[in-house]
Amino acid sequence: MNDIAKIRSEVKQLREMYVPNERDAEIRLHLLRCLDVDDAGELIPAPARYSGNEARGVMVIEGSGGGKTTAIKSVLSEIDILAPNPETGCPRYLALDVPPYATLKSVGTAILEASGMSGVSDKATAAMVWRAVRHRLALLGIVVLWLDEAQDLVLGDSAMETEKTLRMIKSLMKGDHPVVPILSGTERLGEVIGYDPQVSRRFTKIRPSDLEFGADEGSLLGLIDAYCDEVGLGADLGDDLAARLIHASRRRFGRAVVLILHAIESALMDGDEILTIDHFAVAWVKEDRNDPDSNVFLVSDWLSVELDQQAEEYEEARTKRQKKKLERV
């Protein structure tokens, strides 16, 4: 049991070793562009005002498992002027997930609850809730409002309800105490923002690149070596492990990291001293499927293994439904 606890602790430490990449730099750059400067050219904890005296926002669109949520969290925590406000003791940014099956009222209520205000009355109207949101954000000195899983702003079957929520978010970008919104989500987020072009043009869009065969293989192998060094493992991975890993992770960095950590944990649990492709095959079973004939790390023709086919078919059907709803509005 002690050995298992030790291994779990080692893997946890690896998981906490954040690995910055290009998406971090891009998110940081575009977020800083949304913040104001004083007469000396120093950043201050306030949104920059653009035409119409409005703030601007940032939108990060990436498939599930890409690492966008971790990247945004890291960037926000490292910007000094967003550190806790001495007057409130709270950071100058507020982060929350958009609630599933969202409504205009539930999104506003979620913002209030994330700010520490609970017990919103069931009798409160959406307008009352959003007035409270504006007051609460100003009271706490919130500069950045981050809504993750923002693709869920597609509110049921009501395109009109979605538009209302987007316009309410836009309203937070102006006035005496505006905020800089960050919206992050999957590819569906691009569709969501299309409901209101006026909202869309107020956001910088960031679409992080997928992992690429050849270009990113060396960096993945370097990451594996660094992790192995931390836990005292050697590595004998073969010539195509990195390429298989890119395919298995759907070319998404965050998923690749998860597979690497599972493979290392498997090696440690087995008492092995060398990390091999067999440990990645075990990791694949944990993360994906238990079929040897479709294990990317076992089969010779691994590029032919189809991934997420059912999910893609569902997403295609859902996209068609959304387009029909837009046409009806």
C-alpha positions in Angstrom: 0.0 0.0 0.0 2.9 2.4 0.8 4.4 1.7 -2.6 1.0 2.5 -4.3 0.7 5.7 -2.3 4.3 6.6 -3.2 3.6 6.0 -6.9 0.4 8.0 -6.8 2.2 10.9 -5.1 4.9 10.8 -7.8 2.4 10.9 -10.6 0.5 13.6 -8.9 3.6 15.7 -8.8 4.1 15.1 -12.5 0.6 16.2 -13.1 1.2 19.4 -11.3 4.3 20.2 -13.4 2.7 22.6 -15.8 4.1 22.5 -19.3 3.7 25.9 -21.1 3.4 26.0 -24.9 2.5 28.4 -27.7 -1.1 28.6 -26.8 -0.1 30.1 -23.4 1.9 32.9 -25.1 -0.9 33.7 -27.5 -3.6 33.8 -24.8 -1.4 36.0 -22.6 -0.7 38.4 -25.5 -4.3 38.9 -26.5 -5.5 39.2 -22.9 -2.9 41.9 -22.1 -4.1 43.8 -25.2 -7.5 44.0 -23.5 -6.1 45.6 -20.4 -5.4 49.3 -19.9 -2.2 51.2 -19.2 -1.4 54.3 -17.2 0.3 57.5 -18.3 3.7 55.8 -17.7 2.8 52.9 -20.0 2.3 50.4 -17.1 -0.5 47.9 -17.1 -3.3 48.6 -14.7 -6.2 46.4 -13.4 -8.8 47.9 -15.7 -10.1 47.0 -19.2 -8.9 49.1 -22.2 -11.7 51.1 -23.8 -12.1 51.0 -27.5 -14.6 52.6 -29.9 -17.9 53.3 -28.2 -16.1 53.2 -24.8 -16.4 49.4 -24.7 -14.0 46.7 -23.5 -12.9 43.8 -25.7 -12.8 40.1 -25.0 -10.9 36.9 -25.9 -12.3 33.7 -27.2 -10.4 30.4 -27.2 -11.7 27.7 -29.4 -10.2 24.2 -29.2 -11.4 20.6 -29.2 -11.8 18.8 -26.0 -8.5 17.7 -24.4 -6.4 20.3 -26.1 -5.3 22.0 -22.9 -7.0 25.4 -23.3 -8.6 25.3 -19.8 -5.3 24.6 -18.1 -3.5 27.2 -20.2 -6.0 30.0 -19.4 -5.9 29.1 -15.7 -2.1 29.4 -15.8 -2.1 32.7 -17.7 -4.6 34.3 -15.3 -2.7 33.2 -12.2 0.6 34.6 -13.6 -0.6 38.2 -14.5 0.4 40.3 -11.5 -2.2 43.0 -11.9 -5.0 40.3 -11.6 -3.7 39.1 -8.3 -5.9 39.5 -5.2 -7.3 43.0 -4.7 -6.1 44.3 -1.4 -9.5 45.8 -0.7 -11.5 42.6 -1.2 -8.9 39.9 -0.8 -10.2 38.3 -4.0 -8.4 37.9 -7.4 -9.4 40.5 -10.0 -10.7 37.7 -12.2 -13.7 35.4 -11.8 -13.8 31.9 -13.4 -16.6 29.5 -13.8 -18.1 26.8 -16.1 -21.2 27.7 -18.1 -23.9 25.4 -16.6 -25.2 22.6 -18.9 -28.7 23.2 -20.3 -28.1 26.9 -19.6 -30.7 29.6 -19.6 -30.3 33.4 -19.4 -31.1 33.3 -15.7 -29.0 30.2 -14.9 -25.9 31.7 -16.4 -26.3 34.9 -14.4 -27.0 32.8 -11.3 -23.8 30.8 -11.9 -21.8 34.0 -12.1 -23.3 35.2 -8.8 -22.5 31.9 -7.1 -18.9 31.9 -8.4 -18.5 35.3 -6.8 -19.6 34.0 -3.4 -23.2 35.1 -3.5 -25.6 32.2 -3.0 -29.3 31.8 -2.4 -30.7 33.6 -5.5 -34.4 33.5 -5.2 -36.4 31.3 -7.6 -38.7 34.3 -8.0 -36.0 36.6 -9.2 -36.3 37.4 -12.9 -33.4 37.1 -15.4 -33.2 40.9 -15.5 -33.0 41.1 -11.7 -30.2 38.5 -11.7 -28.1 40.2 -14.3 -28.5 43.6 -12.5 -27.1 41.8 -9.4 -24.3 40.4 -11.6 -23.2 43.8 -12.8 -23.3 45.2 -9.2 -21.4 42.2 -7.8 -18.6 42.3 -10.4 -18.2 46.1 -9.7 -18.2 45.6 -5.9 -15.5 42.9 -6.1 -13.4 44.9 -8.6 -13.5 42.0 -11.1 -11.6 42.9 -14.3 -11.7 39.6 -16.2 -14.7 37.2 -16.3 -13.9 33.8 -17.7 -16.7 31.5 -18.8 -15.4 28.0 -19.7 -17.4 25.4 -21.6 -19.0 28.4 -23.3 -20.2 26.3 -26.2 -23.1 25.5 -23.8 -24.4 29.0 -24.3 -26.4 27.3 -27.1 -29.5 27.3 -24.9 -31.7 24.4 -25.6 -33.8 24.9 -28.8 -34.0 28.7 -28.4 -31.8 30.7 -30.6 -33.4 33.8 -29.2 -32.5 32.9 -25.7 -28.9 32.4 -26.8 -28.8 35.8 -28.4 -30.1 37.4 -25.2 -27.3 35.8 -23.2 -24.7 37.0 -25.6 -26.1 40.5 -25.5 -26.1 40.4 -21.7 -22.4 39.4 -21.8 -21.8 42.3 -24.2 -23.5 44.7 -21.8 -20.9 43.8 -19.2 -18.2 45.1 -21.5 -19.4 48.7 -21.2 -20.5 51.1 -18.5 -18.7 52.5 -15.4 -17.3 49.1 -14.4 -16.8 47.0 -17.6 -15.1 43.6 -17.6 -13.0 41.7 -20.1 -14.8 38.4 -20.9 -12.9 35.3 -21.8 -15.1 32.6 -23.5 -13.5 29.2 -24.0 -14.9 26.1 -25.5 -15.0 23.5 -28.2 -15.5 24.2 -31.9 -19.2 24.7 -31.2 -18.2 28.0 -29.6 -17.6 29.4 -33.1 -21.2 28.6 -34.0 -22.5 30.1 -30.7 -20.8 33.5 -31.3 -22.3 33.5 -34.8 -25.7 34.1 -33.3 -24.7 37.8 -32.8 -22.1 39.4 -35.2 -22.0 42.5 -33.0 -20.8 40.4 -30.1 -18.4 38.4 -32.3 -16.5 41.4 -33.5 -15.7 42.4 -30.0 -13.7 39.2 -29.4 -10.2 38.2 -30.5 -10.5 34.5 -31.6 -7.7 32.1 -30.7 -7.6 28.7 -32.3 -4.6 26.8 -31.0 -2.9 24.5 -33.5 -3.2 20.8 -33.3 -0.1 18.6 -32.8 1.6 17.8 -36.1 3.5 14.7 -37.2 7.1 15.5 -37.5 7.0 19.1 -36.1 5.9 18.1 -32.6 7.3 14.7 -32.2 10.6 15.9 -30.8 9.0 18.1 -28.1 6.7 15.2 -27.0 9.7 12.9 -26.6 11.5 15.6 -24.7 8.5 15.9 -22.4 8.5 12.1 -21.8 12.2 12.2 -21.0 11.7 15.0 -18.5 8.9 13.2 -16.8 10.9 10.0 -16.7 13.9 11.8 -15.1 11.6 13.1 -12.4 10.5 9.6 -11.3 13.7 7.7 -12.1 12.6 5.8 -15.2 14.5 5.1 -18.3 12.8 5.1 -21.7 13.0 2.8 -24.7 10.1 3.9 -27.0 11.0 2.9 -30.5 11.0 5.1 -33.6 7.3 5.8 -34.1 6.0 6.2 -30.5 5.6 10.0 -30.7 3.7 9.7 -34.0 1.4 7.1 -32.6 0.9 9.3 -29.5 -0.1 12.2 -31.7 -2.7 10.1 -33.5 -4.0 8.5 -30.3 -4.4 11.9 -28.6 -6.4 13.2 -31.6 -3.5 15.6 -32.1 -4.4 17.4 -28.9 -1.7 18.3 -26.4 -3.7 17.8 -23.3 -4.8 14.3 -24.3 -1.2 13.5 -25.1 -0.1 14.5 -21.6 -2.8 12.4 -20.0 -1.6 9.3 -22.0 2.0 9.9 -21.1 1.1 10.1 -17.4 -1.0 7.0 -17.5 1.9 5.1 -19.3 4.4 6.2 -16.6 2.0 5.2 -13.8 1.6 1.8 -15.5 5.4 1.3 -15.6 5.8 2.3 -12.0 3.0 0.1 -10.8 4.6 -2.9 -12.6 7.9 -2.2 -11.0 9.6 -1.6 -14.4 12.6 0.5 -14.7 12.2 1.3 -18.4 9.2 3.0 -20.0 8.2 1.3 -23.3 5.4 1.4 -25.9 3.7 -1.5 -24.0 3.0 0.9 -21.1 1.3 3.3 -23.6 -0.8 0.4 -24.9 -2.0 -0.1 -21.3 -2.6 3.7 -21.0 -4.7 3.5 -24.2 -7.0 0.8 -22.6 -7.5 3.1 -19.6 -8.3 6.1 -21.6 -10.0 4.8 -24.7 -10.9 1.2 -25.5 -10.1 -2.4 -24.6 -9.9 -3.8 -28.1 -6.4 -5.0 -29.1 -7.2 -4.7 -32.8 -7.8 -1.0 -32.4 -5.1 -0.2 -29.9 -3.0 2.5 -31.6 0.1 1.4 -29.7 -0.2 -2.3 -30.6 -1.3 -2.6 -34.3 1.1 -2.1 -37.1 -1.3 -0.1 -39.3 -2.1 2.4 -36.5 -3.0 5.3 -38.7 -6.0 3.3 -40.0 -7.5 3.1 -36.5 -10.6 5.3 -36.6 -11.1 7.6 -33.6 -14.3 9.2 -32.3 -16.3 8.2 -35.4 -19.6 8.1 -33.5 -18.9 11.4 -31.7 -18.2 13.0 -35.1 -21.4 11.7 -36.6 -23.4 13.0 -33.6 -21.6 16.4 -33.8 -22.4 16.6 -37.6 -26.1 15.9 -36.9 -26.2 18.4 -34.1 -24.6 21.1 -36.3 -27.3 20.5 -38.9 -30.0 21.0 -36.3 -28.4 24.2 -35.1 -28.2 25.6 -38.6 -31.9 24.9 -39.1 -32.7 26.7 -35.9 -30.7 29.7 -37.1 -32.6 29.8 -40.4 -35.9 29.9 -38.5 -34.9 33.0 -36.5 
